[in-house]
Amino acid sequence: MKIISILNYGCGNLLSIKRAIEEVGYSPEIISEKKEIEKAKFIILPGVGAFENAMSLLRYKNFIEPLKQFALIDKKPLLGICLGMQILLTKSFEMGEHKGLDFIPGIVTSLKKKSKKKEIKVPQINWNKIKFSKESESTILQKNIHNKNFYFIHSYMAQLDNQKNLLGYCNYYDLSIPAIIYSENILGCQFHPEKSGKNGLILLKNVLENLK
Amino acid sequence: MRIIGRLDIKNENLIKSINLEGLRVIGDPNKFAKKYYTDGADELIFMDLVASLYNRNSLHDIIKNVSKDVFIPITVGGAIRSIDDALKIFDSGADKIAINTAAVKYPNLINLLAKRFGSQAIVISIEAKKKINSWEVYIESGREQTNVSVQNWVKEATDRGCGEILITSIDQEGTGRGFDTELLTTVTKNTSVPVIASGGFGDLKDVKAGFVESKVDAIAVADAIHHNKISLRQIRKKALSLGLNVREFNQ
């Protein structure tokens, strides 16, 4: 059975993700060492909290180079969730300006600054519907997913350099928020599949099965 | 917009309370939590009503257990006074923490918690009692008054970086007489973060009173669902029939 490695770098809801992976029939393991990144077959990058904190933890633990090797050179499957998705991008403007992993070109920007609506509620804490763009309709990941609700909780959003990296989005006030971003073997979800009930589990299963 | 199941806990039991006073045991919170997950709750809130009193929190085991089978967000409140307390609750499987007493006593705790865990994980729980022309913030599960007005506290908590506000009307709580819409409106008007209405839900007409009249982002339901008076599915159906933006759930 495929083993799914959840990277423990001190930032994220590891247990919930672990349980969700078990629930869809895979074997999760929590990894905390550099060596384990090299051996992993499939890595999940969780993340809760602030961008700067997440990146400095990855740096402090010397995880950045092994992650680059894993995702960019060996091209093994990597799934980032919520803040774990945001750190896949080039840089973030959350409380200053901070470098990300730069696996997918783009920036992270504040919902409040991006929106022209004064009444916008931030964070978005919402079961929002995911929409897929036409070009991505053939992808395997979206089976049973289009127009379904997923749980979002975030104050910052991705802004991609290339629309080809956008798989799905959601609408919030006047914003179109990237919900699923990808590049070959790398995929990121702004929402929490492990907290999105049955649909979240279906999506997680699709990703674990098909992301290669 | 969300429909939330609220479970008030005393020791290891789900309890029925009126005006935040725990009255009697309803049953095993695990069983109820799983049922509400299956019935389409968008989130669950667990509140330890006596934790603050004894300076302890008995929710860890309950949360650990519930989060094994419940794949929706979980908010936990009761006697969280420090980063360390918060860490323990998050490690048990909570996604958000709700704080009342400690935040009122040491408001800077909100800034510290938001910085450490992110604003989105910090819910400020406000327990409010009606005065002549305003509402006063109460702490220690509605037992102690503070002389702080709800309006001012909402503004301050928002400025300090909380990610959400849970507003409970002590007067309405457990009575099923409906939301205090004036209180809710006072809160929604004074903050830019999402607001959860709690205390008083007892009839399907309260769906409109909460979401439409008071403009809250979520309603928390307790007694009405614990006693099978109204189901979560009925509430969702009602919200959808009003054209409200709630999750579609047909499982």
Interface residues (C-beta under 8 A of the other chain):
Chain A: N13 L15 S16 R19 A20 E23 V48 G49 A50 L83 K112 I120 K121 V122 P123 I125 N126 W127 K148 N149 Y151 I153 H154 S155 H192 E194 K195 S196 G197 K198 G200 L201
Chain B: M1 R2 Y37 G40 D42 S67 K68 D69 F71 I72 P73 F90 D91 G93 D95 K115 R116 F117 G118 S119 Q120 A121 G163 E164 S192 V193 P194 D217 A218 V246 R247 E248 F249 Q251
